[in-house]
Amino acid sequence: MMKLVFDIDSVDIELYPGPATDFILKCFKHLQHVPVPMRDWDYPFYFEQHTRDYPISQLCNFAKPLGITVDPAQCQQQSYLNDLHFLYEKNSNGKSDWLDFHESIHLVEKIDKNVTSVRRLLIDYRELAGPLLSKFDCYLKDQCILDLQPGDVTVGWSELGKTPYRYWKTQEPNDINRIRDLIKPYLTFRPRLTIQLDPVIPHSAQVLENFNNWWAQYESDWCRHWNSAPWTTEHMFGRIVVGRVQNFDKFLQLLQSNRLLKYVTL
């Protein structure tokens, strides 16, 4: 059993047996006394409480200490946001100011694309979890599922890079060298929990067909480069379920009333 400790109450998580859960338990034996470094955007109702201009202003603010000037007028262009991602890749030193800058780019992307329909709570210790990271065992990919329901507690792909679908969706260049560098397989297992608040909305058949036609041109080369088995849509979109929130209505009420998540304890 795991417990989410908010500022005024707590909610239990029932854990399911399995190797992914064993890894999470091992990590949280060390993390349970560490305050969760929650950012505003980690809370699932963040997008509903702010206008589009707010994430852009946050991006500008996070960029300034790094010596980066962001042009708000260009933030609606994916190519401009891709350039900012590239700056992060080349200059990041793993410290929180660079991580905040990177996360704020993703927030602007989500606002522009109206990605507000599927809500999740992200629990990420970021750089604090560094010593606990582990090499991902590839056989665990087959435990990824697509049919996620409200209350499911999951772990999944979280590399510094993009999945093939994300690469295609964000209009990155059709350059095989860039594809090899930026599209990353599942390499590292992180104690990064996501709790589903809404059912997953499947991608349309037409969108998947368009993506698959694009990916078919590069998949073999990419697999050889990374010595990887073919990467199915289950691996790209699916996640490993390690548990389920008990008393989901209470959990949802705490989030809707903006209660702060303080600790995750065993």
PASEBA-1860 file (N, C-alpha, C; in nm, 3 decimals):
! residues 266
1> MMKLVFDI> 0.084/-0.120/0.000/0.000/0.000/0.000/0.088/0.125/0.000 ~ 0.045/0.225/-0.072/0.113/0.353/-0.079/0.012/0.460/-0.039 ~ 0.060/0.574/0.013/-0.031/0.679/0.060/0.011/0.813/0.000 ~ -0.087/0.885/-0.056/-0.066/1.021/-0.102/-0.104/1.115/0.011 ~ -0.008/1.191/0.062/-0.031/1.278/0.178/-0.044/1.422/0.129 ~ -0.167/1.476/0.139/-0.192/1.615/0.104/-0.178/1.702/0.228 ~ -0.194/1.833/0.212/-0.177/1.922/0.326/-0.284/1.904/0.433 ~ -0.401/1.851/0.395/-0.508/1.837/0.494/-0.561/1.694/0.506
9> DSVDIELY> -0.519/1.604/0.419/-0.578/1.469/0.419/-0.485/1.375/0.344 ~ -0.526/1.250/0.330/-0.445/1.153/0.256/-0.536/1.055/0.182 ~ -0.478/0.989/0.081/-0.551/0.892/-0.001/-0.460/0.772/-0.022 ~ -0.516/0.652/-0.012/-0.437/0.529/-0.029/-0.432/0.485/-0.174 ~ -0.322/0.418/-0.210/-0.306/0.354/-0.340/-0.283/0.205/-0.318 ~ -0.368/0.124/-0.377/-0.346/-0.020/-0.377/-0.245/-0.054/-0.486 ~ -0.138/-0.123/-0.450/-0.034/-0.159/-0.545/-0.054/-0.300/-0.596 ~ -0.029/-0.321/-0.726/-0.041/-0.452/-0.786/0.096/-0.520/-0.789
17> PGPATDFI> 0.104/-0.649/-0.760/0.234/-0.717/-0.762/0.292/-0.723/-0.903 ~ 0.424/-0.716/-0.910/0.491/-0.726/-1.039/0.627/-0.658/-1.034 ~ 0.712/-0.681/-1.133/0.848/-0.625/-1.132/0.850/-0.473/-1.137 ~ 0.757/-0.410/-1.208/0.754/-0.264/-1.212/0.718/-0.208/-1.074 ~ 0.624/-0.272/-1.007/0.586/-0.229/-0.872/0.702/-0.250/-0.775 ~ 0.775/-0.360/-0.790/0.890/-0.385/-0.703/0.991/-0.272/-0.715 ~ 1.012/-0.223/-0.837/1.105/-0.112/-0.858/1.054/0.014/-0.788 ~ 0.925/0.042/-0.803/0.867/0.161/-0.741/0.880/0.154/-0.589
25> LKCFKHLQ> 0.851/0.039/-0.531/0.862/0.023/-0.386/1.005/0.045/-0.339 ~ 1.101/-0.008/-0.412/1.242/0.010/-0.377/1.279/0.157/-0.377 ~ 1.233/0.230/-0.477/1.265/0.373/-0.487/1.198/0.453/-0.377 ~ 1.071/0.424/-0.349/0.997/0.505/-0.253/1.033/0.475/-0.108 ~ 1.105/0.368/-0.084/1.162/0.348/0.049/1.259/0.461/0.082 ~ 1.323/0.516/-0.022/1.414/0.628/-0.004/1.344/0.763/-0.020 ~ 1.242/0.771/-0.105/1.179/0.898/-0.138/1.066/0.937/-0.044 ~ 1.015/0.845/0.037/0.892/0.872/0.112/0.908/0.985/0.214
33> HVPVPMRD> 1.030/1.017/0.255/1.049/1.126/0.350/1.094/1.255/0.281 ~ 1.096/1.253/0.148/1.136/1.370/0.069/1.009/1.442/0.022 ~ 0.994/1.571/0.048/0.877/1.643/-0.003/0.870/1.633/-0.155 ~ 0.750/1.610/-0.206/0.732/1.600/-0.351/0.752/1.739/-0.413 ~ 0.846/1.753/-0.507/0.871/1.886/-0.566/0.768/1.920/-0.674 ~ 0.644/1.939/-0.632/0.536/1.965/-0.727/0.547/2.106/-0.785 ~ 0.527/2.115/-0.915/0.515/2.244/-0.983/0.367/2.268/-1.012 ~ 0.331/2.393/-1.037/0.191/2.425/-1.065/0.135/2.338/-1.177
41> WDYPFYFE> 0.217/2.319/-1.283/0.168/2.249/-1.402/0.157/2.099/-1.382 ~ 0.208/2.047/-1.270/0.191/1.905/-1.242/0.047/1.872/-1.201 ~ -0.027/1.972/-1.156/-0.164/1.949/-1.114/-0.257/1.947/-1.235 ~ -0.351/1.854/-1.239/-0.428/1.829/-1.362/-0.526/1.938/-1.400 ~ -0.558/2.030/-1.309/-0.652/2.136/-1.343/-0.582/2.267/-1.377 ~ -0.452/2.258/-1.395/-0.371/2.376/-1.426/-0.423/2.448/-1.551 ~ -0.449/2.373/-1.658/-0.486/2.434/-1.784/-0.624/2.498/-1.779 ~ -0.709/2.447/-1.692/-0.843/2.502/-1.683/-0.847/2.632/-1.603
49> QHTRDYPI> -0.739/2.661/-1.531/-0.737/2.776/-1.442/-0.656/2.893/-1.497 ~ -0.599/2.878/-1.617/-0.517/2.984/-1.674/-0.549/3.005/-1.821 ~ -0.528/3.127/-1.865/-0.543/3.157/-2.007/-0.418/3.111/-2.082 ~ -0.425/3.115/-2.213/-0.313/3.075/-2.297/-0.190/3.162/-2.271 ~ -0.210/3.289/-2.236/-0.098/3.382/-2.220/-0.011/3.348/-2.099 ~ -0.069/3.284/-1.999/0.007/3.259/-1.877/0.125/3.164/-1.899 ~ 0.107/3.047/-1.963/0.223/2.960/-1.987/0.331/3.027/-2.071 ~ 0.292/3.112/-2.164/0.392/3.183/-2.245/0.472/3.279/-2.158
57> SQLCNFAK> 0.405/3.350/-2.068/0.478/3.441/-1.978/0.570/3.362/-1.885 ~ 0.526/3.243/-1.842/0.612/3.158/-1.759/0.735/3.113/-1.836 ~ 0.717/3.078/-1.963/0.830/3.038/-2.047/0.930/3.152/-2.058 ~ 0.882/3.272/-2.079/0.971/3.388/-2.089/1.047/3.408/-1.958 ~ 0.977/3.393/-1.845/1.041/3.412/-1.715/1.149/3.307/-1.687 ~ 1.120/3.181/-1.722/1.218/3.075/-1.699/1.338/3.087/-1.792 ~ 1.317/3.149/-1.908/1.426/3.163/-2.006/1.526/3.271/-1.965 ~ 1.480/3.377/-1.901/1.566/3.492/-1.872/1.691/3.456/-1.792
65> PLGITVDP> 1.680/3.381/-1.679/1.802/3.349/-1.602/1.902/3.264/-1.681 ~ 1.856/3.200/-1.789/1.943/3.116/-1.871/2.005/3.194/-1.985 ~ 1.974/3.324/-1.993/2.028/3.407/-2.100/1.957/3.386/-2.233 ~ 1.833/3.335/-2.229/1.756/3.308/-2.350/1.641/3.408/-2.358 ~ 1.626/3.470/-2.472/1.516/3.562/-2.496/1.410/3.491/-2.580 ~ 1.290/3.484/-2.529/1.178/3.419/-2.597/1.087/3.525/-2.656 ~ 1.050/3.506/-2.781/0.957/3.597/-2.849/0.816/3.541/-2.835 ~ 0.731/3.604/-2.752/0.595/3.551/-2.732/0.516/3.539/-2.862
73> AQCQQQSY> 0.542/3.627/-2.957/0.465/3.627/-3.082/0.491/3.502/-3.165 ~ 0.607/3.438/-3.143/0.640/3.318/-3.221/0.604/3.188/-3.150 ~ 0.552/3.197/-3.028/0.527/3.076/-2.949/0.411/2.992/-3.001 ~ 0.337/3.044/-3.098/0.231/2.964/-3.159/0.285/2.877/-3.272 ~ 0.412/2.894/-3.308/0.472/2.819/-3.417/0.551/2.700/-3.361 ~ 0.515/2.580/-3.403/0.583/2.462/-3.353/0.731/2.462/-3.389 ~ 0.767/2.514/-3.505/0.908/2.517/-3.544/0.990/2.602/-3.447 ~ 0.930/2.711/-3.397/1.000/2.796/-3.300/1.017/2.722/-3.167
81> LNDLHFLY> 0.913/2.652/-3.124/0.923/2.575/-3.001/1.024/2.461/-3.015 ~ 1.032/2.402/-3.135/1.133/2.299/-3.159/1.274/2.355/-3.143 ~ 1.294/2.480/-3.188/1.424/2.544/-3.171/1.458/2.563/-3.023 ~ 1.357/2.597/-2.943/1.380/2.612/-2.799/1.413/2.477/-2.736 ~ 1.346/2.372/-2.780/1.380/2.237/-2.733/1.527/2.206/-2.764 ~ 1.571/2.244/-2.883/1.709/2.217/-2.925/1.808/2.290/-2.834 ~ 1.776/2.414/-2.798/1.862/2.488/-2.704/1.874/2.415/-2.571 ~ 1.761/2.361/-2.525/1.763/2.285/-2.399/1.852/2.161/-2.412
89> EKNSNGKS> 1.836/2.085/-2.520/1.915/1.964/-2.540/2.065/1.992/-2.536 ~ 2.105/2.100/-2.600/2.247/2.129/-2.614/2.309/2.193/-2.490 ~ 2.228/2.251/-2.405/2.284/2.329/-2.294/2.245/2.282/-2.154 ~ 2.147/2.193/-2.145/2.099/2.153/-2.013/2.209/2.085/-1.932 ~ 2.215/2.121/-1.802/2.311/2.059/-1.711/2.241/1.979/-1.601 ~ 2.110/1.954/-1.621/2.035/1.874/-1.525/1.981/1.951/-1.407 ~ 2.010/2.080/-1.397/1.965/2.160/-1.284/1.821/2.207/-1.306 ~ 1.759/2.248/-1.196/1.615/2.274/-1.198/1.577/2.389/-1.289
97> DWLDFHES> 1.665/2.491/-1.306/1.628/2.604/-1.390/1.612/2.561/-1.535 ~ 1.697/2.468/-1.582/1.683/2.416/-1.718/1.561/2.325/-1.729 ~ 1.535/2.247/-1.625/1.419/2.159/-1.628/1.289/2.239/-1.632 ~ 1.284/2.347/-1.556/1.164/2.433/-1.558/1.145/2.495/-1.697 ~ 1.254/2.539/-1.758/1.247/2.594/-1.893/1.192/2.490/-1.990 ~ 1.242/2.368/-1.980/1.198/2.261/-2.070/1.051/2.229/-2.050 ~ 1.009/2.216/-1.925/0.869/2.185/-1.897/0.777/2.296/-1.947 ~ 0.822/2.420/-1.936/0.737/2.531/-1.978/0.719/2.533/-2.130
105> IHLVEKID> 0.817/2.483/-2.205/0.798/2.470/-2.351/0.684/2.372/-2.378 ~ 0.684/2.258/-2.308/0.578/2.160/-2.326/0.441/2.218/-2.290 ~ 0.437/2.303/-2.188/0.310/2.363/-2.149/0.255/2.452/-2.260 ~ 0.341/2.529/-2.323/0.296/2.614/-2.432/0.245/2.528/-2.548 ~ 0.314/2.417/-2.575/0.268/2.326/-2.681/0.129/2.272/-2.649 ~ 0.106/2.237/-2.525/-0.023/2.181/-2.488/-0.134/2.285/-2.496 ~ -0.105/2.405/-2.453/-0.206/2.511/-2.459/-0.243/2.540/-2.604 ~ -0.143/2.550/-2.690/-0.169/2.581/-2.830/-0.249/2.473/-2.899
113> KNVTSVRR> -0.228/2.347/-2.857/-0.298/2.236/-2.922/-0.423/2.196/-2.845 ~ -0.461/2.276/-2.743/-0.582/2.248/-2.665/-0.582/2.107/-2.607 ~ -0.466/2.065/-2.557/-0.456/1.932/-2.498/-0.504/1.941/-2.353 ~ -0.634/1.944/-2.336/-0.690/1.959/-2.202/-0.790/1.849/-2.170 ~ -0.814/1.758/-2.262/-0.924/1.664/-2.245/-0.888/1.547/-2.154 ~ -0.763/1.502/-2.157/-0.723/1.388/-2.074/-0.635/1.439/-1.962 ~ -0.689/1.437/-1.840/-0.618/1.493/-1.726/-0.547/1.383/-1.647 ~ -0.429/1.418/-1.597/-0.348/1.325/-1.519/-0.278/1.404/-1.408
121> LLIDYREL> -0.244/1.335/-1.301/-0.157/1.393/-1.198/-0.019/1.332/-1.214 ~ 0.081/1.416/-1.233/0.219/1.371/-1.247/0.292/1.389/-1.114 ~ 0.357/1.282/-1.068/0.439/1.287/-0.947/0.582/1.255/-0.989 ~ 0.664/1.360/-0.995/0.798/1.347/-1.051/0.898/1.413/-0.956 ~ 0.992/1.334/-0.904/1.095/1.388/-0.816/1.210/1.451/-0.893 ~ 1.206/1.444/-1.024/1.303/1.508/-1.112/1.446/1.476/-1.068 ~ 1.531/1.579/-1.055/1.673/1.553/-1.026/1.695/1.488/-0.890 ~ 1.598/1.500/-0.799/1.612/1.439/-0.667/1.614/1.287/-0.674
129> AGPLLSKF> 1.559/1.230/-0.782/1.554/1.085/-0.796/1.674/1.029/-0.871 ~ 1.768/1.115/-0.908/1.880/1.073/-0.990/1.950/0.945/-0.947 ~ 1.988/0.930/-0.821/2.059/0.807/-0.777/1.974/0.681/-0.783 ~ 1.842/0.695/-0.801/1.754/0.579/-0.797/1.717/0.529/-0.937 ~ 1.764/0.595/-1.039/1.730/0.554/-1.175/1.793/0.418/-1.206 ~ 1.723/0.342/-1.289/1.769/0.207/-1.322/1.756/0.184/-1.473 ~ 1.836/0.096/-1.525/1.824/0.058/-1.666/1.692/-0.015/-1.685 ~ 1.621/0.021/-1.789/1.490/-0.039/-1.816/1.507/-0.176/-1.881
137> DCYLKDQC> 1.440/-0.277/-1.825/1.440/-0.410/-1.885/1.338/-0.413/-1.999 ~ 1.387/-0.440/-2.119/1.302/-0.426/-2.238/1.178/-0.515/-2.234 ~ 1.185/-0.629/-2.165/1.069/-0.718/-2.164/0.948/-0.652/-2.096 ~ 0.971/-0.551/-2.013/0.861/-0.485/-1.946/0.774/-0.404/-2.041 ~ 0.826/-0.374/-2.162/0.744/-0.301/-2.259/0.615/-0.374/-2.290 ~ 0.619/-0.506/-2.284/0.499/-0.584/-2.317/0.390/-0.572/-2.211 ~ 0.421/-0.510/-2.097/0.320/-0.485/-1.994/0.249/-0.352/-2.014 ~ 0.292/-0.274/-2.113/0.225/-0.147/-2.142/0.084/-0.173/-2.196
145> ILDLQPGD> -0.012/-0.099/-2.146/-0.149/-0.111/-2.195/-0.200/0.026/-2.238 ~ -0.299/0.025/-2.327/-0.356/0.148/-2.379/-0.485/0.188/-2.306 ~ -0.557/0.091/-2.256/-0.689/0.116/-2.197/-0.673/0.156/-2.050 ~ -0.640/0.282/-2.026/-0.622/0.332/-1.891/-0.750/0.398/-1.843 ~ -0.781/0.376/-1.715/-0.905/0.426/-1.657/-0.877/0.520/-1.541 ~ -0.973/0.606/-1.506/-0.953/0.697/-1.392/-0.915/0.622/-1.266 ~ -0.811/0.670/-1.200/-0.762/0.606/-1.079/-0.643/0.516/-1.100 ~ -0.612/0.479/-1.226/-0.494/0.395/-1.253/-0.367/0.472/-1.222
153> VTVGWSEL> -0.274/0.405/-1.155/-0.143/0.461/-1.123/-0.042/0.392/-1.212 ~ 0.035/0.467/-1.290/0.117/0.408/-1.394/0.259/0.464/-1.394 ~ 0.347/0.389/-1.461/0.480/0.438/-1.498/0.494/0.417/-1.648 ~ 0.581/0.496/-1.710/0.597/0.483/-1.855/0.721/0.553/-1.906 ~ 0.732/0.558/-2.037/0.846/0.618/-2.106/0.862/0.764/-2.064 ~ 0.986/0.805/-2.035/1.010/0.944/-1.992/1.153/0.987/-2.022 ~ 1.197/0.958/-2.145/1.334/0.992/-2.183/1.347/1.139/-2.222 ~ 1.472/1.187/-2.221/1.501/1.318/-2.276/1.506/1.303/-2.427
161> GKTPYRYW> 1.395/1.323/-2.489/1.381/1.301/-2.632/1.233/1.289/-2.664 ~ 1.201/1.224/-2.774/1.062/1.210/-2.815/1.035/1.067/-2.861 ~ 0.911/1.025/-2.846/0.869/0.900/-2.909/0.855/0.925/-3.059 ~ 0.851/0.819/-3.140/0.830/0.841/-3.283/0.706/0.924/-3.313 ~ 0.595/0.895/-3.243/0.471/0.968/-3.269/0.486/1.115/-3.233 ~ 0.547/1.142/-3.118/0.564/1.280/-3.075/0.654/1.357/-3.171 ~ 0.757/1.290/-3.221/0.848/1.351/-3.317/0.770/1.394/-3.442 ~ 0.688/1.302/-3.492/0.608/1.330/-3.611/0.504/1.439/-3.583
169> KTQEPNDI> 0.440/1.431/-3.469/0.332/1.523/-3.436/0.382/1.666/-3.422 ~ 0.505/1.683/-3.371/0.559/1.817/-3.350/0.641/1.867/-3.469 ~ 0.626/1.798/-3.582/0.679/1.847/-3.709/0.830/1.866/-3.709 ~ 0.900/1.770/-3.644/1.046/1.773/-3.649/1.092/1.736/-3.790 ~ 1.216/1.770/-3.827/1.262/1.748/-3.966/1.271/1.601/-4.004 ~ 1.244/1.571/-4.131/1.257/1.435/-4.183/1.403/1.407/-4.218 ~ 1.484/1.408/-4.115/1.629/1.390/-4.127/1.666/1.269/-4.043 ~ 1.721/1.164/-4.105/1.745/1.040/-4.033/1.844/1.059/-3.919
177> NRIRDLIK> 1.939/1.149/-3.932/2.033/1.173/-3.823/1.964/1.237/-3.704 ~ 1.875/1.331/-3.731/1.797/1.394/-3.623/1.702/1.292/-3.561 ~ 1.643/1.207/-3.643/1.554/1.102/-3.593/1.628/1.007/-3.501 ~ 1.749/0.967/-3.539/1.828/0.878/-3.454/1.862/0.943/-3.321 ~ 1.891/1.074/-3.325/1.934/1.143/-3.203/1.818/1.173/-3.108 ~ 1.704/1.215/-3.164/1.598/1.268/-3.079/1.494/1.164/-3.039 ~ 1.469/1.067/-3.126/1.374/0.962/-3.089/1.448/0.859/-3.004 ~ 1.403/0.842/-2.881/1.473/0.755/-2.786/1.383/0.637/-2.749
185> PYLTFRPR> 1.441/0.516/-2.745/1.365/0.403/-2.692/1.353/0.415/-2.541 ~ 1.286/0.318/-2.480/1.273/0.316/-2.335/1.405/0.268/-2.277 ~ 1.486/0.361/-2.224/1.619/0.328/-2.175/1.628/0.325/-2.023 ~ 1.557/0.417/-1.958/1.575/0.438/-1.815/1.442/0.423/-1.741 ~ 1.446/0.348/-1.631/1.329/0.333/-1.545/1.338/0.440/-1.436 ~ 1.234/0.524/-1.427/1.231/0.633/-1.330/1.112/0.616/-1.236 ~ 1.127/0.654/-1.110/1.012/0.651/-1.017/0.922/0.772/-1.040 ~ 0.864/0.776/-1.156/0.782/0.890/-1.202/0.640/0.838/-1.222
193> LTIQLDPV> 0.553/0.870/-1.127/0.418/0.816/-1.128/0.321/0.911/-1.199 ~ 0.228/0.852/-1.271/0.119/0.928/-1.332/-0.012/0.865/-1.289 ~ -0.104/0.948/-1.243/-0.235/0.900/-1.201/-0.340/0.953/-1.297 ~ -0.414/0.861/-1.357/-0.513/0.895/-1.460/-0.638/0.953/-1.395 ~ -0.685/1.065/-1.448/-0.811/1.122/-1.402/-0.924/1.100/-1.501 ~ -0.891/1.082/-1.627/-0.990/1.060/-1.732/-0.952/0.936/-1.811 ~ -1.049/0.869/-1.874/-1.016/0.759/-1.964/-0.932/0.811/-2.081 ~ -0.847/0.726/-2.135/-0.766/0.763/-2.250/-0.854/0.771/-2.374
201> IPHSAQVL> -0.834/0.874/-2.454/-0.907/0.890/-2.579/-0.822/0.832/-2.692 ~ -0.869/0.728/-2.761/-0.788/0.666/-2.868/-0.761/0.763/-2.982 ~ -0.646/0.746/-3.046/-0.615/0.823/-3.166/-0.706/0.774/-3.280 ~ -0.741/0.866/-3.367/-0.826/0.827/-3.479/-0.751/0.736/-3.574 ~ -0.826/0.653/-3.647/-0.765/0.561/-3.742/-0.687/0.636/-3.850 ~ -0.739/0.752/-3.891/-0.671/0.828/-3.997/-0.539/0.885/-3.947 ~ -0.538/0.937/-3.824/-0.413/0.991/-3.767/-0.309/0.881/-3.755 ~ -0.349/0.764/-3.706/-0.255/0.653/-3.692/-0.204/0.606/-3.827
209> ENFNNWWA> -0.291/0.604/-3.927/-0.247/0.563/-4.061/-0.143/0.661/-4.115 ~ -0.167/0.789/-4.098/-0.072/0.890/-4.145/0.062/0.876/-4.074 ~ 0.054/0.856/-3.942/0.179/0.838/-3.867/0.252/0.712/-3.910 ~ 0.181/0.601/-3.919/0.246/0.473/-3.955/0.311/0.480/-4.093 ~ 0.247/0.550/-4.185/0.307/0.566/-4.318/0.438/0.643/-4.310 ~ 0.441/0.743/-4.225/0.565/0.820/-4.206/0.673/0.736/-4.137 ~ 0.636/0.669/-4.028/0.733/0.594/-3.947/0.790/0.475/-4.023 ~ 0.713/0.418/-4.115/0.760/0.303/-4.192/0.885/0.335/-4.272
217> QYESDWCR> 0.906/0.463/-4.305/1.024/0.503/-4.381/1.153/0.497/-4.299 ~ 1.140/0.505/-4.166/1.257/0.524/-4.081/1.276/0.416/-3.974 ~ 1.173/0.335/-3.950/1.176/0.245/-3.836/1.293/0.146/-3.842 ~ 1.317/0.083/-3.957/1.423/-0.017/-3.967/1.559/0.043/-3.936 ~ 1.585/0.160/-3.992/1.713/0.227/-3.967/1.726/0.264/-3.820 ~ 1.617/0.317/-3.764/1.620/0.356/-3.622/1.641/0.234/-3.533 ~ 1.576/0.123/-3.561/1.592/0.002/-3.480/1.736/-0.049/-3.485 ~ 1.798/-0.044/-3.603/1.937/-0.085/-3.614/2.028/0.007/-3.533
225> HWNSAPWT> 2.000/0.134/-3.541/2.084/0.232/-3.469/2.079/0.208/-3.318 ~ 1.960/0.182/-3.265/1.943/0.164/-3.121/1.945/0.017/-3.078 ~ 1.966/-0.072/-3.174/1.962/-0.216/-3.145/1.832/-0.250/-3.073 ~ 1.723/-0.204/-3.130/1.592/-0.214/-3.067/1.498/-0.299/-3.151 ~ 1.407/-0.367/-3.083/1.297/-0.435/-3.151/1.200/-0.329/-3.203 ~ 1.115/-0.364/-3.301/1.014/-0.268/-3.349/0.933/-0.210/-3.234 ~ 0.902/-0.083/-3.247/0.831/-0.011/-3.141/0.685/0.005/-3.181 ~ 0.598/-0.069/-3.116/0.456/-0.069/-3.150/0.386/0.052/-3.089
233> TEHMFGRI> 0.263/0.076/-3.134/0.187/0.186/-3.076/0.156/0.161/-2.929 ~ 0.146/0.033/-2.889/0.127/0.002/-2.747/0.245/0.052/-2.665 ~ 0.367/0.039/-2.721/0.486/0.085/-2.650/0.491/0.238/-2.648 ~ 0.447/0.301/-2.755/0.453/0.447/-2.763/0.349/0.516/-2.676 ~ 0.227/0.464/-2.678/0.117/0.529/-2.609/0.081/0.462/-2.476 ~ 0.119/0.336/-2.459/0.078/0.261/-2.342/0.164/0.290/-2.220 ~ 0.115/0.246/-2.105/0.186/0.262/-1.979/0.168/0.136/-1.896 ~ 0.256/0.118/-1.799/0.251/0.002/-1.708/0.171/0.042/-1.585
241> VVGRVQNF> 0.064/-0.029/-1.557/-0.019/0.000/-1.440/0.042/-0.069/-1.317 ~ 0.075/0.009/-1.214/0.135/-0.046/-1.092/0.039/-0.042/-0.974 ~ -0.075/0.025/-0.989/-0.169/0.031/-0.877/-0.292/0.112/-0.912 ~ -0.372/0.135/-0.809/-0.498/0.208/-0.830/-0.532/0.289/-0.705 ~ -0.578/0.413/-0.728/-0.618/0.501/-0.618/-0.745/0.448/-0.553 ~ -0.743/0.439/-0.421/-0.863/0.405/-0.346/-0.939/0.534/-0.311 ~ -1.072/0.526/-0.309/-1.156/0.644/-0.283/-1.122/0.754/-0.383 ~ -1.146/0.723/-0.510/-1.110/0.815/-0.617/-1.185/0.947/-0.606
249> DKFLQLLQ> -1.309/0.946/-0.563/-1.387/1.070/-0.551/-1.321/1.167/-0.452 ~ -1.272/1.113/-0.341/-1.203/1.196/-0.242/-1.074/1.253/-0.302 ~ -1.001/1.171/-0.373/-0.878/1.214/-0.440/-0.907/1.327/-0.537 ~ -1.011/1.313/-0.618/-1.047/1.415/-0.716/-1.088/1.545/-0.648 ~ -1.160/1.534/-0.538/-1.204/1.654/-0.466/-1.084/1.732/-0.410 ~ -0.984/1.660/-0.360/-0.864/1.727/-0.309/-0.793/1.804/-0.421 ~ -0.785/1.745/-0.538/-0.719/1.812/-0.650/-0.801/1.932/-0.699 ~ -0.932/1.916/-0.706/-1.017/2.025/-0.755/-1.016/2.145/-0.661
257> SNRLLKYV> -0.993/2.120/-0.532/-0.987/2.229/-0.435/-0.845/2.281/-0.415 ~ -0.753/2.239/-0.505/-0.615/2.287/-0.505/-0.539/2.256/-0.377 ~ -0.566/2.140/-0.319/-0.488/2.097/-0.202/-0.349/2.053/-0.249 ~ -0.249/2.079/-0.168/-0.111/2.052/-0.205/-0.070/1.910/-0.168 ~ -0.012/1.839/-0.264/0.043/1.706/-0.238/0.180/1.723/-0.176 ~ 0.200/1.669/-0.057/0.324/1.692/0.018/0.421/1.574/0.013 ~ 0.369/1.450/0.035/0.454/1.332/0.042/0.383/1.214/-0.023 ~ 0.464/1.118/-0.067/0.414/0.986/-0.106/0.484/0.887/-0.017
265> TL> 0.408/0.822/0.071/0.468/0.735/0.173/0.422/0.590/0.155 ~ 0.497/0.498/0.214/0.462/0.356/0.212/0.395/0.318/0.342
END
